[in-house]
């Protein structure tokens, strides 16, 4: 049975901001913010450690109290948009998408009540 998300968006942002950095690479940085257009959604910005200086922006929306849908919004390198179709970008995006799903699972005690 699917349940609606019953948590305040700001509480959700704080929980994600605390948990997500523990799931990504040790030198990577993550910022989570509320999606102003959707109270069940988050915006996630990840900066990748390394000489390419990649940054990824994701939209993460709760489908129900357990499941999230993740979309890659943008990828930049040194402040410039890059082609998201390259193998390295696809691999990194897939890894971060997996970490975002792991974070949603880890926070189910807050979202699935």
Sine and cosine of phi, psi and omega as CSV:
sin_phi,cos_phi,sin_psi,cos_psi,sin_omega,cos_omega
0.00,0.00,0.84,-0.55,0.02,-1.00
-0.99,0.17,0.65,-0.76,0.02,-1.00
-0.86,-0.51,0.56,-0.83,0.07,-1.00
-0.93,0.37,0.47,-0.88,0.07,-1.00
-0.94,0.34,0.81,-0.59,-0.09,-1.00
-0.87,-0.49,0.55,0.84,-0.04,-1.00
-0.86,-0.51,0.58,-0.81,0.05,-1.00
-0.88,0.47,0.68,-0.73,-0.07,-1.00
-0.86,0.51,-0.62,0.78,-0.01,-1.00
-0.92,0.39,-0.62,0.78,0.08,-1.00
-0.89,0.45,-0.64,0.77,0.01,-1.00
-0.89,0.45,-0.72,0.70,0.03,-1.00
-0.85,0.53,-0.73,0.69,-0.02,-1.00
-0.89,0.46,-0.67,0.74,0.01,-1.00
-0.90,0.44,-0.70,0.71,0.03,-1.00
-0.90,0.44,-0.68,0.74,-0.03,-1.00
-0.89,0.45,-0.52,0.85,0.03,-1.00
-0.98,0.22,-0.66,0.75,-0.15,-0.99
-1.00,0.06,-0.70,0.72,-0.13,-0.99
-0.83,0.55,-0.69,0.73,0.00,-1.00
-0.86,0.52,-0.40,0.92,0.01,-1.00
-0.98,0.21,-0.23,0.97,-0.06,-1.00
-0.98,-0.22,-0.28,0.96,-0.02,-1.00
-1.00,-0.10,-0.01,-1.00,-0.04,-1.00
-0.83,0.55,0.50,-0.86,-0.10,-0.99
-0.87,0.50,-0.51,0.86,-0.01,-1.00
-0.99,-0.13,-0.13,0.99,-0.02,-1.00
-0.98,0.22,0.42,-0.91,0.01,-1.00
-0.83,-0.56,0.62,-0.79,0.00,-1.00
-0.76,-0.65,0.64,-0.77,0.11,-0.99
-0.80,-0.60,0.71,-0.71,0.00,-1.00
-0.87,-0.50,0.71,-0.70,0.04,-1.00
-0.67,-0.75,0.30,-0.95,0.02,-1.00
-0.95,0.30,0.60,-0.80,0.15,-0.99
-1.00,0.10,0.92,-0.40,-0.08,-1.00
-0.89,0.45,-0.43,0.90,-0.06,-1.00
-1.00,0.06,-0.29,0.96,-0.10,-0.99
-0.60,-0.80,0.90,-0.43,-0.03,-1.00
-0.93,0.38,-0.19,0.98,0.03,-1.00
-0.97,-0.24,0.27,0.96,-0.09,-1.00
-0.78,-0.63,0.40,-0.92,0.01,-1.00
-0.79,-0.61,0.40,-0.92,0.17,-0.99
-0.92,-0.39,0.74,-0.68,-0.06,-1.00
-0.83,-0.56,0.79,-0.61,0.03,-1.00
-0.88,-0.47,0.81,-0.58,0.00,-1.00
-0.83,-0.56,0.79,-0.61,0.10,-0.99
-0.97,-0.25,0.80,-0.60,-0.08,-1.00
-1.00,-0.02,0.75,-0.66,0.09,-1.00
-0.93,0.38,0.63,-0.78,0.05,-1.00
0.69,-0.72,0.15,-0.99,-0.13,-0.99
-0.96,0.28,-0.32,0.95,0.02,-1.00
-0.97,0.24,-0.33,0.94,0.01,-1.00
0.80,0.60,0.74,0.67,0.05,-1.00
-0.96,0.28,0.55,-0.83,0.20,-0.98
-0.71,-0.71,0.63,-0.78,-0.06,-1.00
-0.87,-0.50,0.65,-0.76,0.12,-0.99
-0.88,-0.48,0.78,-0.63,-0.01,-1.00
-0.84,-0.55,0.52,-0.85,0.22,-0.98
-0.97,-0.26,0.75,-0.66,-0.04,-1.00
-0.78,-0.63,0.90,-0.43,-0.04,-1.00
-0.86,-0.51,0.68,-0.73,0.07,-1.00
-0.97,0.23,0.84,-0.55,0.09,-1.00
-0.98,0.21,-0.67,0.75,0.13,-0.99
-0.48,-0.87,-0.26,-0.97,-0.10,-0.99
-0.95,0.32,-0.15,0.99,-0.02,-1.00
-0.89,-0.46,-0.49,0.87,-0.19,-0.98
-0.93,-0.37,0.66,-0.75,0.07,-1.00
-0.89,-0.46,0.48,-0.88,0.13,-0.99
-0.94,-0.35,0.79,-0.61,-0.08,-1.00
-0.90,-0.43,0.76,-0.65,0.06,-1.00
-0.81,-0.58,0.72,-0.70,0.12,-0.99
-0.97,0.23,0.81,-0.58,-0.05,-1.00
-0.99,-0.14,-0.70,0.72,-0.10,-0.99
-0.34,-0.94,0.50,-0.86,0.12,-0.99
-0.75,-0.66,0.73,-0.68,0.03,-1.00
-0.78,-0.63,0.43,-0.91,0.14,-0.99
-0.74,-0.67,0.86,-0.51,-0.03,-1.00
0.80,0.60,0.65,0.76,0.08,-1.00
0.99,0.13,0.01,1.00,0.00,-1.00
-0.91,-0.42,0.65,-0.76,0.05,-1.00
-0.89,0.46,0.66,-0.75,0.01,-1.00
-0.87,-0.50,0.28,-0.96,0.02,-1.00
-0.93,0.37,0.88,-0.47,-0.06,-1.00
-0.98,0.22,-0.09,1.00,-0.07,-1.00
-1.00,0.01,-0.14,0.99,-0.02,-1.00
-0.91,0.42,0.44,-0.90,-0.05,-1.00
-0.85,0.53,-0.71,0.71,-0.05,-1.00
-0.91,0.42,-0.64,0.77,0.02,-1.00
-0.92,0.40,-0.69,0.73,0.02,-1.00
-0.89,0.46,-0.66,0.75,0.00,-1.00
-0.90,0.43,-0.72,0.70,0.02,-1.00
-0.90,0.44,-0.70,0.71,0.00,-1.00
-0.87,0.49,-0.67,0.75,0.04,-1.00
-0.89,0.45,-0.68,0.74,0.02,-1.00
-0.88,0.48,-0.74,0.68,-0.02,-1.00
-0.92,0.39,-0.59,0.81,0.06,-1.00
-0.88,0.48,-0.67,0.74,0.04,-1.00
-0.88,0.47,-0.68,0.74,0.02,-1.00
-0.90,0.43,-0.60,0.80,0.04,-1.00
-0.90,0.43,-0.68,0.73,0.06,-1.00
-0.90,0.44,-0.62,0.78,0.05,-1.00
-0.89,0.46,-0.63,0.77,0.01,-1.00
-0.90,0.43,-0.69,0.72,0.03,-1.00
-0.86,0.52,-0.67,0.74,0.03,-1.00
-0.90,0.43,-0.67,0.75,-0.02,-1.00
-0.91,0.42,-0.43,0.90,-0.04,-1.00
-0.99,-0.14,0.19,0.98,-0.03,-1.00
-0.87,0.49,-0.45,0.89,0.03,-1.00
-0.90,0.43,-0.36,0.93,0.08,-1.00
-1.00,-0.02,-0.60,0.80,-0.15,-0.99
-1.00,-0.04,-0.45,0.89,-0.08,-1.00
-0.93,-0.37,0.98,0.19,-0.04,-1.00
-0.94,-0.34,0.00,0.00,0.00,0.00
